[in-house]
Amino acid sequence: MTVGEPWAADRPFDAEGAKRAIQSALPELGSVDARLLGSGWDFDAFEVNQRWVFRFPRRENVQARLRKDLVLLGWLADRLSAPLPRYEWGALTAPAFPYVFSGYQKLMGIQAIEVQLRAVEYEQLGRWLGRFLQRLHALRPPEALLEKAGLKTGITTSHGCEERLREYLTRLRARVGGALAMRAQRFFGDADCVALPYEGPLALVHEDCHAGHLLLDPDAPERVTGILDWSDMWFSDPAQDFARIFSWGGDQLLDSMLRGYGAAEPEFRRRARYIGLWLTLKEWAYFDKTGKVAWAARVQTTLEEALPH
């Protein structure tokens, strides 16, 4: 991975390093077998003894995001209908690792992005997700918890950034071809497609609720078995949580989610779809650059289906 990428770790770390850190911090576990589950933008996740998941920050500044999880996830898990990670060990330290790390009991299921949407009863799944987001967006944790977690408020404005758009389109043109890149360029350059800025009440949003953080039952993939990685949650535009799922499910899943949520306003859908297409393009560039070939192919399909010709 190229040094200087925003997702790059600031030091090498592998399963052996995780094993040493966990054994040092939790000698009561005895023998530790660790294997890498995945490396994301901010965390390396390791499965331990086929029972737990331990998350290790990839950079020093990510520790604050992990502490946010530790403060809020228990409160949220008691009030939401989906299985959320419940940390059994928080803010662990060890000589083998320079930052705090944490562990929770592994949630069963497969990542949604590994599942083809045609295998899913998307209406059932979408309505469930819509109802879940409706409950989430209505929650307001106690002020003491919010202050302790350092939860922020604001509106994401990175979508539409011309410099990033040029970077993504250049890569898309080189790796896939000019036709799809041209369709994307026309869409993001069309003033009629751009969503109006959100000026409504801010809601508690997951913010990173994409298909890599959504776990499904492999035998009944319309059933959610877990929603992971809440480290980016904050108060913002509720349409953002719909936009993150769009890269996997496209318009069909978006519309069924909106039916479950009860958001019939055309501008809500327009915002979710516009931000969703931007994030789909961003995710494609990230997956392509980091060698996640199957995931890049999945979100490329969404671009091909959703961008106007």
C-alpha positions in Angstrom: 0.0 0.0 0.0 1.3 3.4 -0.9 2.7 5.4 2.0 0.6 8.5 2.7 -2.8 7.0 1.8 -5.4 8.2 4.4 -6.2 4.6 5.3 -2.5 3.5 5.7 -1.4 2.1 9.0 1.4 4.0 10.8 3.3 0.8 11.7 3.4 -2.8 10.5 1.1 -5.1 12.4 0.0 -8.7 11.9 -1.7 -11.7 13.6 1.4 -12.5 15.5 1.5 -9.0 16.9 -2.1 -9.2 17.8 -1.5 -12.5 19.6 1.3 -11.1 21.7 -0.7 -8.0 22.6 -3.8 -9.9 23.6 -1.8 -12.5 25.6 0.0 -9.7 27.5 -3.2 -7.8 28.2 -5.4 -10.8 29.0 -3.3 -13.7 30.4 -6.5 -15.3 31.7 -7.4 -16.2 28.1 -4.5 -18.7 28.0 -3.6 -19.9 24.6 -4.5 -17.3 21.9 -5.0 -18.1 18.2 -5.5 -14.9 16.1 -6.2 -14.5 12.4 -6.8 -11.4 10.5 -10.5 -10.8 9.6 -9.9 -7.7 7.7 -8.2 -4.3 7.5 -10.4 -1.3 7.0 -9.8 2.4 6.8 -9.2 2.8 10.6 -9.0 -0.6 12.2 -7.4 -4.1 11.8 -9.8 -6.7 13.1 -8.7 -10.1 14.3 -10.7 -13.2 15.1 -9.4 -14.8 18.3 -10.0 -18.4 19.3 -13.0 -18.5 16.9 -15.0 -16.7 19.6 -14.0 -13.0 19.8 -13.1 -10.1 17.6 -10.4 -7.7 18.7 -10.0 -4.3 17.0 -6.7 -2.5 16.8 -6.4 1.1 15.6 -4.3 1.6 12.5 -3.2 5.1 13.5 -2.9 7.0 16.8 -5.8 9.4 16.2 -8.2 6.4 15.7 -8.1 5.7 19.4 -10.8 8.4 20.0 -13.2 6.6 17.7 -12.7 3.4 19.6 -13.4 5.1 22.9 -16.6 6.5 21.4 -17.7 2.9 20.7 -16.9 1.9 24.3 -19.0 4.7 25.7 -22.1 4.4 23.6 -22.5 1.0 22.2 -23.9 -0.6 25.3 -26.5 2.1 25.6 -27.5 1.7 22.0 -27.6 -2.1 22.0 -30.2 -2.0 24.8 -32.5 0.2 22.6 -32.1 -1.2 19.1 -33.4 -4.4 17.5 -30.1 -5.5 15.8 -27.2 -7.3 17.4 -24.5 -4.8 18.0 -21.0 -5.5 19.3 -20.9 -5.5 23.1 -17.3 -5.0 24.3 -16.1 -7.4 26.9 -12.7 -5.7 27.1 -12.2 -2.0 26.5 -9.2 0.2 26.2 -6.7 -2.6 26.7 -3.0 -1.8 26.6 0.1 -4.0 26.0 3.8 -3.4 25.4 3.4 -5.1 22.0 1.0 -2.4 20.7 1.3 1.4 21.1 -2.5 2.2 21.3 -5.5 1.0 23.1 -7.5 -1.9 21.6 -10.7 -3.7 22.5 -12.5 -7.0 22.1 -16.1 -8.3 21.9 -17.8 -11.6 21.3 -18.0 -12.4 17.6 -21.3 -11.8 15.9 -22.3 -14.6 13.5 -23.1 -13.9 9.8 -21.5 -12.9 6.5 -20.8 -9.4 5.2 -23.6 -8.3 3.0 -21.2 -7.2 0.3 -20.2 -10.8 -0.1 -23.9 -11.7 -1.0 -25.4 -11.1 -4.4 -28.5 -9.0 -4.1 -30.5 -11.4 -6.3 -30.1 -14.0 -3.5 -31.8 -11.7 -1.0 -35.5 -10.9 -0.4 -34.6 -7.2 -0.7 -38.1 -5.9 0.2 -38.0 -7.7 3.5 -34.4 -6.7 4.2 -35.0 -3.1 3.1 -38.0 -2.6 5.2 -36.2 -4.0 8.2 -33.3 -1.7 7.7 -35.6 1.2 7.2 -37.4 0.5 10.5 -34.0 0.1 12.2 -32.7 3.4 11.0 -36.0 5.1 12.0 -35.4 3.9 15.6 -31.7 4.8 15.5 -32.4 8.3 14.2 -34.9 9.0 16.9 -32.5 8.2 19.8 -30.8 10.9 21.8 -28.3 9.5 24.3 -28.0 11.3 27.7 -25.9 14.4 27.6 -23.4 12.9 30.0 -22.7 10.1 27.6 -22.5 12.4 24.6 -20.0 14.6 26.4 -17.9 11.6 27.5 -18.0 10.1 23.9 -17.1 13.5 22.3 -19.9 13.0 19.8 -19.9 15.7 17.1 -22.6 17.3 15.0 -22.4 18.4 11.4 -23.2 17.7 7.7 -20.9 15.7 5.5 -19.8 18.0 2.6 -17.0 15.9 1.0 -19.2 14.5 -1.7 -18.9 16.7 -4.8 -15.3 17.7 -4.1 -14.0 18.4 -7.6 -10.4 17.3 -6.9 -11.5 14.0 -5.5 -14.0 13.5 -8.3 -11.2 14.0 -10.9 -9.1 11.5 -9.1 -11.8 8.9 -9.0 -12.9 9.5 -12.6 -9.3 9.2 -13.8 -8.9 5.9 -12.1 -12.3 4.7 -13.4 -11.4 5.7 -16.9 -8.1 3.9 -16.8 -9.3 0.7 -15.1 -12.8 0.2 -16.5 -13.2 2.4 -19.5 -14.2 5.8 -20.7 -18.0 5.2 -21.1 -18.7 4.6 -17.4 -16.4 7.4 -16.4 -18.2 9.8 -18.8 -21.6 8.8 -17.4 -20.3 9.6 -13.9 -18.8 12.9 -15.0 -22.1 14.0 -16.6 -24.1 13.0 -13.5 -22.0 14.8 -11.0 -21.7 17.8 -13.3 -25.4 18.1 -13.9 -26.9 20.8 -11.6 -30.3 19.1 -11.9 -28.9 16.0 -10.2 -27.2 17.7 -7.3 -29.2 17.3 -4.1 -30.1 20.5 -2.1 -28.2 21.0 1.1 -29.9 19.5 4.2 -31.3 22.0 6.6 -33.5 19.8 8.8 -33.0 18.5 12.3 -29.8 16.4 12.8 -30.2 12.8 13.8 -27.9 10.2 15.4 -26.4 8.4 12.4 -24.2 5.4 12.1 -22.4 7.3 9.2 -20.5 4.2 8.0 -23.4 1.8 7.5 -22.2 0.2 4.3 -22.5 -3.4 3.2 -19.1 -4.4 4.7 -20.4 -3.5 8.2 -23.8 -5.3 7.7 -23.9 -9.0 8.7 -26.5 -11.3 7.2 -27.6 -14.9 7.9 -26.0 -17.0 5.2 -29.1 -19.3 5.1 -31.6 -16.4 5.1 -29.7 -13.4 3.9 -32.7 -11.0 4.3 -32.1 -11.5 8.1 -29.6 -9.1 9.8 -27.4 -10.7 12.3 -25.2 -7.7 13.2 -24.3 -4.1 12.4 -20.6 -3.4 13.0 -18.2 -0.5 13.3 -20.0 2.4 15.0 -16.8 4.5 15.3 -18.0 7.2 12.9 -21.4 7.9 14.5 -22.4 11.5 15.0 -25.4 13.8 14.6 -26.0 14.7 11.0 -28.3 14.3 7.9 -30.3 11.0 8.3 -30.1 10.4 4.6 -26.4 9.5 5.0 -27.2 6.1 6.4 -29.3 5.2 3.4 -26.5 6.5 1.1 -24.0 4.0 2.5 -26.1 1.0 1.7 -26.8 2.3 -1.8 -23.4 1.2 -3.1 -24.4 -2.5 -2.5 -28.2 -2.5 -3.0 -28.8 0.3 -5.5 -32.3 1.8 -6.1 -34.3 -1.4 -5.3 -32.9 -1.6 -1.8 -33.0 2.2 -1.3 -36.7 2.3 -2.1 -37.6 -0.6 0.2 -35.6 1.0 3.0 -37.5 4.3 2.5 -40.8 2.4 2.7 -39.8 0.9 6.0 -38.5 4.2 7.3 -41.6 6.2 6.2 -39.6 8.9 4.4 -41.7 9.7 1.3 -40.3 13.2 0.6 -38.7 13.2 -2.9 -35.8 15.4 -1.6 -34.9 12.8 1.0 -34.5 10.1 -1.6 -32.7 12.5 -3.9 -30.1 13.3 -1.2 -29.7 9.7 -0.3 -29.2 8.7 -3.9 -26.9 11.5 -4.8 -24.6 11.0 -1.8 -25.0 7.2 -2.4 -23.6 7.5 -5.9 -20.8 9.7 -4.8 -19.9 7.2 -2.0 -20.2 4.3 -4.5 -17.6 5.9 -6.7 -15.4 6.6 -3.7 -15.7 3.0 -2.5 -15.0 1.6 -6.0 -11.7 3.6 -6.1 -10.8 2.5 -2.6 -11.6 -1.2 -3.2 -9.8 -1.1 -6.5 -6.7 0.6 -5.1 -6.5 -1.8 -2.1 -6.9 -5.0 -4.2 -10.4 -5.9 -3.0 -11.4 -7.1 -6.5 -14.8 -8.7 -5.7 -16.0 -5.8 -3.7 -14.9 -3.3 -6.4 -16.8 -5.4 -8.9 -19.9 -5.3 -6.7 -20.0 -1.5 -6.4 -19.1 -1.1 -10.0 -22.3 -3.0 -10.9 -24.2 -0.4 -8.9 -22.6 2.4 -10.8 -23.4 0.7 -14.1 -27.1 0.2 -13.1 -27.7 3.5 -11.4 -25.9 6.2 -13.5 -28.0 7.6 -16.2 -27.0 6.9 -19.8 
